[in-house]
Amino acid sequence: MNGDWETVLEAVEAAEAEGITLGELAIRSEAARGLRTREEIVAGLLRALQVMQGAVARGLQGDLFSVSGLVGGDAAKLTAGRGPLAGTAFVDALAAALAVQEVNAAMGVIVAAPTAGGAGVLPGTLLALAKHHDKSDEDVVMALATAGIVGGVVAIRASLSGAEGGCQAETGAAAGMAAAAGVELLGGTPRQAMHAVSVTMQGTLGLVCDPLGGLVEVPCVYRNATGAAMALAGIEMALAGIEFPIPVDEVIDTMGKIGREMDVRYRETAGGGLAATPTGRRLAKERLVQLKPRRK
Amino acid sequence: MVSLLDIIGPVMVGPSSSHTAGACRIGIIARALVGGTPDEAKVELHGSFARTGIGHGTDRAIAGGLLGYLPDDERLRESLEAATAAGMKVTFENTTLRGDHHPNTTRITVTRDGKTATLTGSSIGAGRILITAIDGFRVDLDGTYTTLVVVAQDRPGAVARVARALADQDVNLATMKVSRRQKGGDAIHVYELDSPPSEAAVEEIRAHSSVRTLRVIERVA
């Protein structure tokens, strides 16, 4: 059992052979590297979970705003919302994802899982599911490990960087990770978790990284909420037994290929997409002007 | 190599794992090359670091790393002010580095007590980094191990002496790479270690006549 899984399928087959979850496999594989003991790994994941919980709670207070003032306060609005899904895990997931990203944009402390730009998706999805399905912190820690093994494969085969692969490599990868994690959190099999990754990531393929002014604010904050929604869609389908016809590793490779072929304007440079709209350019100029380099 | 806690992590000050946490880690390694807070640092930003780095706090993150702050240290927000208070002069400029570089790359030149070091480092996603050059030598280190960087005369036995000193102190080598610019000139050795070397091992290696510089880079949390 090596530390780096290069395909999700091999990991799933190994987990099935051992009769364990992908999360357990992730922890055993990491411990097998010899850099950290199992206890240290679990403690690291628990600390990540606590930071996630803290960031959600902080963001939901509704009083944080980004340096530019462009984003903030929206997570709290959602918890008081009266839409058709009010009161469900779905809305809690959206709110928690927004909350974490609002903290991030305000230079607060978050867990980059896998990146800061996509940091709202995993806590959004998992903490909402844990709350509504009565899962313990220990359960969520194992789910974070599940997410980690998937993210590791994406890092090796494709990319986890918006500058390299667009937003499909950040909130898209995060959604795929959260989908696998959510499936195992709710008792699904490693194979269902695998299909959750593919069916979720097919929905984020091609997603561009187009932040106003190049900053992790607009649309990143909102895109984490929609990323969590995509993960929940994948979880729902996979737990129903739906199997996506294209193998997961080919979906991940496709994400990487699309990223490499993506024009540089759509890779975090603020040269295209929403960043290049008339309003996007105007807001970047008006609101972000104070962020000029300070030279000393 | 991708560690589980790098994917579910790092715990960090926002807003960008590439532009903030990774940048901070590169700053920490630049600091290690001169063994403490530099008197002066010239930070050249390339690619996306140049285009969107300042708004992401890349300048604050690198300055914080140079001051020894870790990526989850909330003082990163105020690191430029702290740098001034600490007497560290940091300058930032945009550049286009020659050759093939990751979009998020910086070249940092640091000076402390009259000694200067330069590194080129990339932030390759999720807070992970790759140092690709030190003092003009090509290297390949990611900060996940305690790393020993030795510049020594390129002559027979130079590597053996370092390896023996480490072995005598029961330090296991995880990886090792040696490269040089020309035969018989200087060579750079990069040893990634499973545990930190003892003071005695470091002094023994440093004392050898072929060794020009020796730096210990601690594992970056």
Interface residues (C-beta under 8 A of the other chain):
Chain A: G3 D4 A26 I27 S29 E30 R33 G34 L35 R36 I41 G44 L45 R47 A48 V51 S66 V103 N104 A105 A106 M107 G108 V109 I110 V111 A112 A113 P114 T115 A116 G117 A119 L122 L144 A145 A147 G148 I149 G151 G152 A155 I156 S159 L160 S161 G162 A163 E164 A169 M177 P211 G213 G214 L215 V216 E217 R267 E268 T269 A270 L288 L291 K292 P293 R294 R295 K296
Chain B: M1 V2 S3 L4 L5 I7 I8 G9 P10 V11 M12 V13 G14 P15 S16 S17 S18 T20 A21 G47 S48 R51 T52 I54 G55 H56 G57 D59 D72 E74 L76 R77 L80 A83 T84 K89 V90 T91 F92 H102 P103 N104 I124 G125 A126 G127 R128 T144 D194
